[in-house]
Each structure stands twice: as structure tokens, then as C-alpha cells.
Amino acid sequence: EESPLGSAKVICASLYAGDDLGRVWIDNLDSAEGVLEVFKPYFENKEYKKVWHNYSFDRAALFNHGINVRGLGGDTMHMARLYDTSLESYSLENVG
């Protein structure tokens, strides 16, 4: 099985930026490729705690774009595994 490190690409991302900005959608596909770079200071700032779903994959994919993610606040996939070990899948659809 191929590792995401070196091969995975980020085509889009979403984040919640508090009550002032709300949800932010980042398009990084086709003509928008490179927009992700604007958010590099946010992703690399350890002071901004971020919650992920499948952090290890997302971190590897962002690393492929030259972004060294810092500020892990939690991983919902990992939390779901700890909460209920009986699930067959820990996709967002299955744990949400």
C-alpha cells in the first residue's frame, strides 16, 4: 500500500475560524492550486490548536505541499477509536 507521504495532495480543506470568520473553505485544485500556501502560517503556528480527522494522513498530505503542521489539538478519528472500539469504520460519516 502506498504511503501518503510523498504522494497525497490537498485539493481542498475546511476549517472553523471562530465566530468572527466562521467556516473557511480552501480550494487548492486546478486554477486555485497554490492557494493553500496563503494558510501556511496558520497551519504551522503551534499556538493555534487544530482538531483533525485522521491527522497522520492530513499532516503527510500537507507536508507534501511544504507545510509542516504544528498545534495538534486532537484527532476525532483517534478519539472515536478510544470511545467505541466496535466500529468497523471510523470515517466521518460513520462517527458523526
Legacy VTK file of the C-alpha trace (Angstrom):
# vtk DataFile Version 3.0
C-alpha trace
ASCII
DATASET POLYDATA
POINTS 96 float
0.000 0.000 0.000
1.321 3.419 -0.979
2.061 5.899 1.799
0.507 9.385 1.668
3.938 10.832 2.420
5.282 11.953 -0.916
2.142 11.151 -2.894
-1.016 12.623 -1.275
-2.146 16.037 -2.483
-4.505 18.514 -0.842
-7.223 19.616 -3.267
-9.355 21.333 -0.621
-9.580 21.915 3.097
-12.037 23.410 5.537
-11.527 24.949 8.927
-13.538 26.739 11.562
-12.021 30.125 12.357
-14.166 31.202 15.304
-17.335 33.238 15.493
-15.902 36.169 13.539
-14.960 34.255 10.379
-16.887 31.025 10.808
-16.135 28.190 8.408
-13.419 28.776 5.816
-13.259 26.682 2.644
-9.846 26.427 0.953
-9.853 25.409 -2.711
-6.472 24.154 -3.953
-7.497 22.402 -7.171
-6.676 23.246 -10.779
-6.610 27.043 -11.277
-6.718 27.546 -7.471
-3.607 25.427 -6.895
-1.266 27.313 -4.589
-3.982 28.981 -2.502
-3.042 26.585 0.293
0.250 28.477 0.637
-1.661 31.508 1.993
-2.679 29.398 5.005
0.811 28.038 5.717
1.430 30.419 8.684
-1.836 29.239 10.270
-1.115 25.537 9.813
2.461 25.882 11.089
1.590 28.008 14.141
1.599 25.786 17.247
-0.385 28.418 19.178
-3.468 27.702 17.033
-4.742 24.340 18.236
-6.302 22.348 15.440
-8.607 19.341 15.583
-8.300 16.879 12.715
-9.940 13.698 11.487
-7.135 11.296 10.549
-4.329 13.676 11.491
-1.470 11.455 10.325
-2.796 11.358 6.742
-3.621 15.089 6.663
-0.243 16.021 8.115
1.546 13.928 5.469
-0.535 15.446 2.660
0.157 18.998 3.854
3.856 18.150 4.271
3.898 17.258 0.564
2.951 20.908 -0.052
5.824 22.168 2.120
3.626 22.779 5.179
4.908 21.421 8.499
1.724 21.254 10.589
2.009 22.141 14.274
-0.539 22.730 17.023
-2.343 19.395 17.331
-5.446 19.874 19.464
-6.914 16.440 18.836
-7.854 13.805 16.279
-11.530 12.823 16.087
-10.693 9.514 14.397
-8.391 8.570 17.252
-10.954 9.737 19.828
-13.667 7.674 18.117
-11.475 4.560 18.290
-10.979 5.101 22.007
-14.681 5.771 22.564
-16.065 2.796 20.620
-13.715 0.009 19.545
-16.537 -1.974 17.931
-16.978 0.171 14.814
-15.871 -1.312 11.507
-15.086 2.134 10.054
-14.096 5.419 11.636
-14.919 7.617 8.639
-16.550 10.966 9.360
-19.852 9.613 8.079
-19.665 6.674 10.488
-18.660 8.537 13.652
-20.589 11.781 13.119
LINES 1 97
96 0 1 2 3 4 5 6 7 8 9 10 11 12 13 14 15 16 17 18 19 20 21 22 23 24 25 26 27 28 29 30 31 32 33 34 35 36 37 38 39 40 41 42 43 44 45 46 47 48 49 50 51 52 53 54 55 56 57 58 59 60 61 62 63 64 65 66 67 68 69 70 71 72 73 74 75 76 77 78 79 80 81 82 83 84 85 86 87 88 89 90 91 92 93 94 95
